[in-house]
């Protein structure tokens, strides 16, 4: 994001908790409860402050038990293909709560937030600027349409600047 972030400190705290959960599991893979506590705290802060998290972060946290989903440590990962279709899915199964999560493997898929139309923000007009512009602009007069009544002339050629 190039603009100002509303709650920069809150996002920094969420990032710290996420990294702390990763560090705890990388140092001791059996210490799953502390990592779950960090992820649960991260989720409650994000809900309380109504903050949107990146999809890559949301995909690595279990929705049911708040454990960090790391393939081979806290989750099993396998590829699944639909019969008769070309679509392929990645299925993650949490080892704590046994909940499964399916993610589509489509190289052409683009998240909404990554699309250019999602990034465009409508420009807000301020009433003070709008009223001052109207006062400074000369009033538009309708062109003399007496020449338009002739056959064979178009309205584009008939509109001329008044002398």
The 8 nearest C-alpha neighbors of each residue, nearest first, counted from 0:
[[1, 2, 3, 4, 118, 112, 5, 113],
 [0, 2, 3, 4, 118, 5, 119, 120],
 [3, 1, 0, 4, 5, 118, 7, 120],
 [2, 4, 5, 1, 0, 7, 6, 8],
 [5, 3, 7, 6, 2, 0, 1, 10],
 [4, 6, 7, 3, 8, 9, 10, 2],
 [7, 5, 9, 8, 4, 10, 50, 11],
 [6, 8, 10, 9, 4, 5, 11, 3],
 [9, 7, 11, 10, 6, 12, 13, 5],
 [8, 10, 12, 6, 11, 7, 13, 44],
 [11, 9, 13, 7, 12, 8, 14, 6],
 [12, 10, 8, 14, 9, 13, 15, 7],
 [11, 13, 15, 9, 14, 10, 8, 16],
 [14, 12, 10, 16, 15, 41, 11, 17],
 [13, 15, 11, 17, 12, 16, 10, 18],
 [14, 16, 12, 18, 13, 17, 19, 11],
 [17, 15, 19, 13, 18, 14, 37, 41],
 [18, 16, 14, 20, 19, 15, 13, 38],
 [17, 19, 21, 15, 20, 16, 14, 22],
 [20, 18, 16, 22, 21, 17, 15, 23],
 [19, 21, 34, 23, 17, 18, 22, 37],
 [22, 20, 18, 24, 19, 23, 25, 17],
 [21, 23, 19, 25, 24, 20, 26, 18],
 [24, 22, 20, 26, 21, 25, 27, 19],
 [25, 23, 28, 27, 21, 22, 26, 30],
 [24, 26, 22, 23, 27, 28, 21, 20],
 [27, 25, 23, 24, 22, 28, 30, 21],
 [26, 28, 24, 29, 30, 25, 23, 31],
 [29, 27, 24, 30, 25, 26, 31, 72],
 [28, 30, 27, 31, 24, 32, 72, 26],
 [31, 29, 28, 32, 27, 33, 24, 23],
 [30, 32, 34, 29, 33, 35, 28, 24],
 [33, 31, 35, 34, 30, 36, 66, 29],
 [32, 34, 36, 35, 31, 30, 37, 20],
 [35, 33, 20, 37, 31, 36, 32, 38],
 [36, 34, 66, 32, 38, 33, 37, 65],
 [35, 37, 33, 39, 34, 38, 40, 32],
 [38, 36, 34, 40, 35, 39, 16, 20],
 [37, 39, 41, 35, 40, 36, 65, 42],
 [38, 40, 36, 42, 41, 65, 37, 35],
 [41, 39, 37, 43, 38, 42, 36, 44],
 [40, 42, 38, 44, 39, 13, 43, 37],
 [41, 43, 39, 45, 40, 44, 46, 38],
 [44, 42, 46, 40, 45, 41, 47, 39],
 [43, 45, 47, 41, 46, 42, 48, 40],
 [44, 46, 50, 42, 48, 43, 47, 49],
 [47, 45, 49, 43, 44, 48, 42, 50],
 [46, 48, 44, 49, 45, 43, 50, 42],
 [47, 49, 45, 46, 50, 44, 9, 43],
 [50, 48, 46, 47, 45, 51, 44, 43],
 [51, 49, 45, 48, 52, 46, 47, 10],
 [52, 50, 53, 49, 45, 46, 54, 48],
 [51, 53, 54, 50, 57, 56, 45, 55],
 [52, 54, 56, 55, 57, 51, 58, 112],
 [55, 53, 57, 56, 58, 52, 110, 59],
 [54, 56, 58, 53, 57, 59, 52, 60],
 [57, 55, 54, 53, 59, 58, 52, 60],
 [56, 58, 54, 59, 60, 55, 53, 52],
 [59, 57, 55, 56, 60, 54, 61, 68],
 [58, 60, 68, 56, 57, 67, 61, 55],
 [61, 59, 67, 57, 68, 58, 66, 65],
 [60, 62, 65, 66, 63, 64, 67, 68],
 [63, 61, 65, 64, 60, 66, 57, 98],
 [62, 64, 61, 65, 96, 98, 66, 60],
 [63, 65, 66, 61, 62, 96, 95, 35],
 [66, 64, 61, 39, 35, 38, 62, 60],
 [67, 65, 35, 61, 64, 60, 68, 38],
 [66, 68, 60, 59, 69, 61, 35, 65],
 [69, 67, 59, 60, 73, 74, 66, 70],
 [68, 70, 73, 72, 74, 67, 71, 59],
 [71, 69, 74, 72, 75, 76, 73, 68],
 [70, 72, 74, 75, 73, 69, 76, 68],
 [73, 71, 69, 70, 74, 28, 68, 75],
 [74, 72, 69, 94, 68, 71, 93, 70],
 [75, 73, 93, 70, 94, 92, 68, 71],
 [74, 76, 92, 91, 70, 71, 93, 77],
 [75, 77, 91, 90, 70, 74, 92, 89],
 [78, 76, 90, 89, 79, 91, 75, 88],
 [77, 79, 89, 88, 90, 80, 87, 76],
 [80, 78, 88, 87, 89, 77, 81, 90],
 [79, 81, 87, 88, 86, 82, 78, 85],
 [82, 80, 84, 86, 83, 87, 79, 85],
 [81, 83, 84, 80, 85, 86, 79, 87],
 [82, 84, 81, 85, 80, 86, 87, 79],
 [85, 83, 81, 82, 86, 80, 87, 88],
 [84, 86, 87, 83, 81, 80, 82, 105],
 [87, 85, 84, 81, 80, 88, 104, 105],
 [86, 88, 80, 104, 79, 103, 85, 81],
 [89, 87, 103, 79, 104, 102, 78, 80],
 [88, 90, 78, 102, 101, 77, 79, 103],
 [89, 91, 101, 77, 100, 76, 78, 88],
 [90, 92, 76, 100, 99, 75, 74, 101],
 [91, 93, 99, 75, 74, 98, 97, 94],
 [92, 94, 74, 97, 98, 95, 96, 73],
 [93, 95, 74, 97, 73, 96, 92, 75],
 [96, 94, 93, 97, 73, 64, 66, 98],
 [95, 97, 98, 93, 94, 64, 63, 92],
 [98, 96, 93, 94, 92, 95, 99, 74],
 [97, 99, 93, 96, 92, 100, 63, 94],
 [100, 98, 92, 91, 93, 97, 90, 101],
 [99, 101, 91, 90, 92, 102, 98, 89],
 [102, 100, 90, 89, 88, 91, 103, 99],
 [101, 103, 89, 88, 90, 104, 100, 91],
 [104, 102, 88, 105, 87, 89, 101, 86],
 [105, 103, 88, 87, 106, 102, 89, 86],
 [104, 106, 108, 107, 103, 86, 87, 88],
 [105, 107, 108, 104, 109, 103, 87, 86],
 [108, 106, 105, 109, 104, 110, 103, 86],
 [109, 107, 105, 106, 110, 104, 103, 111],
 [110, 108, 107, 111, 113, 114, 106, 112],
 [109, 111, 113, 112, 108, 114, 54, 117],
 [112, 110, 114, 113, 117, 109, 116, 115],
 [111, 113, 110, 114, 117, 118, 115, 109],
 [114, 112, 110, 111, 109, 115, 117, 118],
 [113, 115, 111, 117, 112, 116, 110, 109],
 [116, 114, 118, 117, 113, 119, 112, 111],
 [117, 115, 119, 118, 114, 111, 120, 112],
 [118, 116, 115, 114, 112, 119, 111, 113],
 [117, 119, 115, 116, 120, 114, 112, 113],
 [120, 118, 116, 117, 121, 115, 122, 114],
 [119, 121, 118, 122, 117, 116, 123, 115],
 [122, 120, 123, 119, 124, 118, 116, 117],
 [123, 121, 120, 124, 119, 125, 118, 126],
 [122, 124, 121, 125, 120, 126, 129, 128],
 [125, 123, 126, 122, 129, 128, 127, 121],
 [124, 126, 127, 128, 129, 123, 130, 122],
 [125, 127, 129, 128, 130, 124, 131, 123],
 [128, 126, 130, 129, 125, 131, 124, 132],
 [129, 127, 131, 130, 126, 125, 132, 124],
 [128, 130, 126, 132, 127, 131, 125, 133],
 [129, 131, 133, 132, 127, 128, 126, 134],
 [132, 130, 134, 128, 133, 129, 135, 127],
 [133, 131, 129, 135, 130, 134, 128, 136],
 [132, 134, 130, 131, 136, 135, 129, 137],
 [133, 135, 131, 132, 136, 130, 137, 129],
 [136, 134, 132, 133, 131, 137, 130, 138],
 [135, 137, 133, 134, 132, 138, 139, 131],
 [138, 136, 139, 135, 134, 133, 140, 132],
 [139, 137, 140, 136, 133, 134, 135, 141],
 [138, 140, 137, 141, 136, 142, 133, 160],
 [141, 139, 142, 138, 143, 137, 161, 160],
 [140, 142, 143, 139, 144, 158, 138, 161],
 [143, 141, 158, 144, 140, 159, 161, 160],
 [142, 144, 145, 141, 146, 158, 157, 159],
 [143, 145, 147, 146, 142, 148, 157, 158],
 [144, 146, 147, 143, 148, 149, 157, 142],
 [145, 147, 144, 148, 149, 157, 143, 152],
 [148, 146, 144, 149, 145, 157, 154, 152],
 [147, 149, 146, 145, 150, 144, 152, 151],
 [150, 148, 147, 146, 152, 151, 145, 153],
 [149, 151, 152, 148, 147, 153, 146, 154],
 [150, 152, 149, 153, 147, 148, 154, 146],
 [153, 151, 150, 147, 149, 154, 156, 157],
 [152, 154, 155, 156, 157, 151, 147, 150],
 [153, 155, 157, 156, 147, 158, 152, 144],
 [156, 154, 153, 157, 158, 152, 159, 147],
 [157, 155, 154, 153, 158, 152, 159, 147],
 [156, 158, 154, 155, 147, 159, 146, 153],
 [159, 157, 156, 155, 142, 154, 160, 143],
 [160, 158, 157, 161, 142, 156, 143, 155],
 [159, 161, 162, 158, 142, 143, 157, 140],
 [160, 162, 159, 142, 143, 158, 140, 141],
 [161, 160, 159, 142, 143, 158, 140, 141]]
